[in-house]
């Protein structure tokens, strides 16, 4: 596993706080982790997944952010973090996390779910045109378990 840091916008910022705050993120330039770093990454990830399984969204988010700030999130951890942020009602952070997932894991089998969740959040914010574009893409993916839900959403929006 590899890691590297650059600056980006913090998806955990308060929705009422319009000024983005920089946080560590990952760039294409990455470095190998030491065995100790890899062990630490695995431990944090394991605790994050246990917290998610227990339904502890607050701890899931705290561990997910720690993992993201220290190491690169894999696709599964990225999706767990986004889901926990959505469940906790932090739509700004969840939007950023789902967008990151879709941008970085667009061919992943869970990308359709991430697009659907992103569309739901955009609809809640009144951003119907953006949401409709995502829903159309999900609906067109016949293999997606979210295709029928997306089609229903699109029908309801007409």
PyMOL commands that set and color helices and strands:
alter all, ss='L'
color gray80, all
select helices_A, chain A and resi 35-53+57-70+75-87+91-104+111-124+128-140+147-157
alter helices_A, ss='H'
color red, helices_A
select strands_A, chain A and resi 2-3+6-9+22-25+31-32
alter strands_A, ss='S'
color yellow, strands_A
deselect
rebuild
show_as cartoon
